[in-house]
Amino acid sequence: MKQFLKMTLATICGIVILSLVMTLFFVISLVGMIASDSATTKVKENSVFVLKLNGSIDERSEAGTPFDDLLGLGDSGSMGLDDLVASIRKAKDEENIKGIYIEGGSAGFDSPATAQQLRDALKDFKKSGKWIVSYASNYGQASYYVATVADKIFINGEGSIDLRGLGGKGQYYKGLYDKLGIKYMVAKVGKYKSYVESNTLTGMSEYDREQREAYMNGIWNYWLKEMAEGRKIKADALNQLVNDSLLAFAATEDYVKAKLVDKVLFPEEIKDEIKSRLKLDKDDDIEQLTLSDMLNVKSKKKEKGDKIAIYYAYGSIVDNQAMNMLDGGGHCIVGKTTAEDLRKLADDDDVKAVVFRVNSGGGSAVASEQIRHAIKLVKAKKPVVVSMGGAAASGGYWISSPADYIIAEPTTITGSIGIFGLIPNFSGLVTDKLGVTFDGVKTNKFAGYETELIMGKETDDIMAQMQTYINRGYQGFLNVVAEGRGMKPEQVNEIGQGRVWLATDAIKIKLVDKLGSLDDAVKKAAELAKLDEYHTAKYPGETNWLDNLLSKDNKGSYLDAELRELLGDAYLPLIQIRNDIKNNSRVQARMLEDIRMK
């Protein structure tokens, strides 16, 4: 017994000591990684910036963890367009960096405009006289579009280029809902307002087809022009090639013949190509800098002069974070929080102008109005310039409209001036199929109207009231845009009706003032504020990895992922029903996004 107790005690002591050692090791490693992450990277002579087009590319980078690099996730997870562009600029100014090596792939760009902005930054890099080379085993469509800015494009011997054009098919759930006995009731204004159609039709309406063909063809033609210029071929010939063959299945030799790539190389051969450009011997090592390294390279440009704030607003516009989880999660624009941030910028005397960077297809009309009002408060004290990203449509345009000046990327999707209300009715399922009936008393005609809408059959009078409410909301939207853009409501109505516009068309109808980049928006803000010297600062401040780890939102994200896996194809229609029930009293200013780029 004594021997047993001795062994047990020794085991417990061993476990405690091991736990203490492991904890100490963890803390030391954590401190080391954090210190390393914050340290300035020194650029060695004859270096190359390695840009890996893998993972997802969003408007801004989301906070990772100090372990990402240790686990090999540093440049393959989520990357921010802001970080990529900033790193490319540093590489342009850093004399020890001789070129950029693009390692192609199937990066997930959040919009065509995101790919276009990255390509524009690389194009600007080439003005320094430095080289860009691209290599990949397989090029996704957007990645290939970006790669065509390179001096040379190479591909693996068994590689592929998945160049196919833009498009895809949406899902329509009316047939499923009919079988279940569920009916969606709609109150909307705008014949082009197509968001509701996935729940109310079995296929695309003529109006939706018209607007989608217009903006998709516009984006594709823009891409074709740039890819053709990059590869020194004719745009029509490239388009014909995409039409005539499924390029993803073509032989690599055919890519060379069509001038889509310059040469077929294997991995060791691309290293020799880079060494040749750096004038290195075969046995020499290539000094490489990753995106993580570049973010820690000290910028050559010193901050001086007055401050211009760049406020990033991207994702769905929601009333609160909980509603965002019901809408699928991801980054969002919370009405109250964003409005508070903007009011602080209005009162900050150090900030002389604000660039409002918008990338959103809309969402809650209530939250959109909160933000619009806050923008007006800022505008009363200092210039506000909107820079549109991938989309600034519906609610995204609502919050953009009061700005002093609006600049959009050529492939930005904007407009969609229209609103709707969408309510699921379960009477066909609950009463007709399951036999559940309802009865009760009320003092007034519309008492308990919420239950009647969702479970009852006598909904005509309620929906008539709701349509009046939506009509009033649409008129408010027209007035908002008319006030901000110096137009009459009747003029806005002619280009409204929920119609989505490509920025190259939107500029012709005064929804946009100029086509340009975020840099152009900053320059315009400086001009309006009459600033000779200025620097920029990003808002809102980025949360660190520990805040994200401890955030209760992570629990929602995990549960959402589990639900997706459990429900499979049924996830979207079921979560849509849940979302619509929660939103049954809310007006939505939202567009339906459906552009396939991969």
Beta strands, then each sheet from edge to edge (+ up, - down):
strand 1: 47-52
strand 2: 56-58
strand 3: 78-80
strand 4: 97-103
strand 5: 108-109
strand 6: 131-139
strand 7: 152-161
strand 8: 183-189
strand 9: 263-264
strand 10: 287-289
strand 11: 306-314
strand 12: 316-318
strand 13: 332-334
strand 14: 351-360
strand 15: 362-364
strand 16: 384-393
strand 17: 405-408
strand 18: 413-415
strand 19: 419-425
strand 20: 500-502
strand 21: 514-515
strand 22: 534-539
strand 23: 588-590
sheet 1: 9+ 7+ 6+ 4+ 1+ 10+
sheet 2: 3+ 2+ 5+
sheet 3: 8+ 19-
sheet 4: 20+ 18- 16- 14- 11- 22-
sheet 5: 12+ 13+
sheet 6: 15+ 23-
sheet 7: 20+ 18- 16- 17- 21-
end
